[in-house]
């Protein structure tokens, strides 16, 4: 900790700043990062600073790029963090209609009229393609997601030298007309993701069970939560982090490879 302030870094997607009515300002009191901040402040009786690094539709690949290529995120935020909330995966597991690689090319199309027509056509085709596939097939293939997610988790542990508390937030689901009201792979994806997080030293919180009592209150996109669910998520994250921050449970620790390398280096430098 830096003095009396506990620094928390939330690495997430639009669920960190959007509610059932749409995107909100980062300091909106009902969003889960602010609920987490208040819960930790009350429990620890000290100042807590929560910084959110998130963008709409962020995937595990984009999160990994942020913490490995963005020097501000890596060294000003991550390296100084006392606690980590890894809230990535929701959009990786979303049912794929139009291939993401094809969607990624659209902004580069010229002229503007063609770009707009292509974007409108892909948007209209998306739910039909999801329905044709019966909701199977995530935007990020499962094996690729798990590989990148493991690398992300270990990179966070390495940059913080294993001293940060850590919790992984499971993915939300996608229940709307745009996704053909199908998401059959969600439970399997959630279990695989959270199991991997536990294997890498993180506490876990499953987000979707906290939303099940409020499905009628979701944003029309079928993804983003009302204030009541944000409250549940924030409180659950605080409960997962507190035992680590108070020393009752171990923190994330260094990845095995990094720990072995440091041990070998220490052995070489010790006087004979």
Residue pairs with C-beta under 8 A, 6 or more apart in sequence:
1 7
1 82
2 80
2 82
4 46
4 47
5 46
5 47
5 48
5 49
6 40
6 44
6 46
6 47
6 48
6 49
6 82
6 83
6 245
7 49
7 51
7 80
7 81
7 82
7 83
8 36
8 37
8 40
8 48
8 49
8 50
8 51
8 81
8 82
8 83
8 84
8 85
8 241
9 50
9 51
9 53
9 77
9 78
9 81
9 83
9 84
9 85
10 16
10 33
10 36
10 50
10 51
10 52
10 53
10 54
10 85
10 87
11 53
11 54
11 63
11 66
11 67
11 84
11 85
11 86
11 87
11 88
11 156
12 52
12 53
12 54
12 58
12 85
12 87
12 88
12 169
13 54
13 55
13 56
13 57
13 58
13 59
13 87
13 88
13 90
13 91
14 23
14 54
14 55
14 56
14 57
14 58
14 223
14 224
15 32
15 87
15 90
15 172
15 207
15 223
15 224
15 225
16 31
16 32
16 33
16 52
16 54
16 87
17 23
17 24
17 25
17 26
17 28
17 31
17 52
17 54
18 24
18 56
18 219
18 224
19 28
19 30
19 31
19 219
19 224
19 225
19 226
19 227
19 230
20 217
20 218
20 219
20 224
20 225
20 226
20 227
21 219
22 219
24 30
24 31
26 33
26 52
27 34
28 34
29 35
29 38
30 227
30 230
30 231
31 230
31 234
32 230
32 231
32 233
32 234
32 237
33 50
33 52
33 85
33 234
34 50
34 234
35 230
35 231
35 233
35 234
35 235
35 238
36 50
36 85
36 234
36 235
36 237
36 238
36 241
37 48
37 49
37 50
38 234
39 234
39 235
39 238
39 239
40 48
40 83
40 238
40 241
40 242
40 245
41 47
41 48
43 238
43 242
44 242
44 245
44 246
51 77
53 66
53 73
53 77
54 87
55 62
57 91
58 88
58 91
59 88
59 91
59 92
59 139
59 140
60 88
60 89
60 92
60 140
60 145
60 148
60 149
60 152
61 140
61 148
63 86
63 88
63 152
64 148
64 151
64 152
64 155
66 73
67 73
67 74
67 78
67 152
67 155
67 156
67 159
68 74
68 155
74 159
78 84
78 156
78 159
78 160
79 159
79 160
81 160
81 164
82 163
82 164
82 165
82 245
83 164
83 165
83 166
83 167
83 241
83 244
83 245
84 156
84 160
84 164
84 165
84 166
84 167
84 202
84 252
85 166
85 167
85 169
85 237
85 241
86 152
86 153
86 156
86 166
86 167
86 168
86 169
86 197
86 202
87 168
87 169
88 149
88 152
89 145
89 149
89 170
89 171
89 189
89 193
90 171
90 172
90 174
90 207
90 223
91 139
92 138
92 139
92 140
92 145
92 171
93 138
93 139
93 140
93 145
93 171
93 185
93 186
93 189
93 190
93 193
94 138
94 139
94 174
94 179
94 183
95 130
95 133
95 135
95 136
95 137
95 138
95 139
95 174
95 179
95 180
95 182
95 183
95 185
96 129
96 130
96 133
96 137
96 138
96 139
97 125
97 126
97 127
97 128
97 129
97 130
97 133
97 179
98 122
98 125
98 126
98 129
100 139
100 140
102 122
103 122
106 115
106 118
106 119
106 122
107 115
109 115
109 118
126 178
127 177
127 178
127 179
127 180
128 180
130 179
130 180
130 182
131 180
131 182
134 182
134 184
135 179
135 180
135 182
135 183
135 184
135 185
136 184
136 185
137 185
138 145
138 185
138 189
140 148
142 189
142 192
145 189
145 193
146 192
146 193
146 196
149 193
149 196
149 197
150 196
150 200
153 166
153 168
153 196
153 197
153 200
153 201
153 202
154 200
154 255
154 258
156 164
156 166
156 252
157 164
157 166
157 200
157 201
157 252
157 253
157 254
157 255
157 258
158 254
158 255
158 258
160 252
161 254
162 201
162 251
162 252
162 253
162 254
162 255
162 258
162 259
163 251
164 251
164 252
165 203
165 241
165 244
165 245
165 251
165 252
166 201
166 202
166 203
166 241
166 244
166 251
166 252
167 202
167 203
167 204
167 205
167 237
167 240
167 241
168 193
168 194
168 197
168 202
168 203
168 204
168 205
169 204
169 205
169 207
169 233
169 237
170 190
170 193
170 194
170 204
170 205
170 206
170 207
170 208
171 186
171 189
171 190
171 193
171 207
171 208
172 207
172 208
172 211
172 223
172 224
172 225
173 183
173 186
173 208
173 211
173 222
173 223
174 183
174 186
174 222
174 223
175 181
175 183
175 215
175 218
175 222
176 220
176 221
176 222
176 223
177 222
178 221
178 222
179 222
181 222
186 208
190 206
190 208
194 204
194 206
197 204
198 204
200 252
200 255
201 250
201 251
201 252
201 253
202 252
203 240
203 241
203 243
203 244
203 249
204 240
205 233
205 236
205 237
205 240
207 233
210 229
210 232
210 233
210 236
211 218
211 225
211 229
211 232
214 225
214 226
214 228
214 229
217 226
217 228
217 229
218 224
218 225
218 226
219 225
219 226
225 233
242 248
243 249
244 250
244 251
253 259
254 262
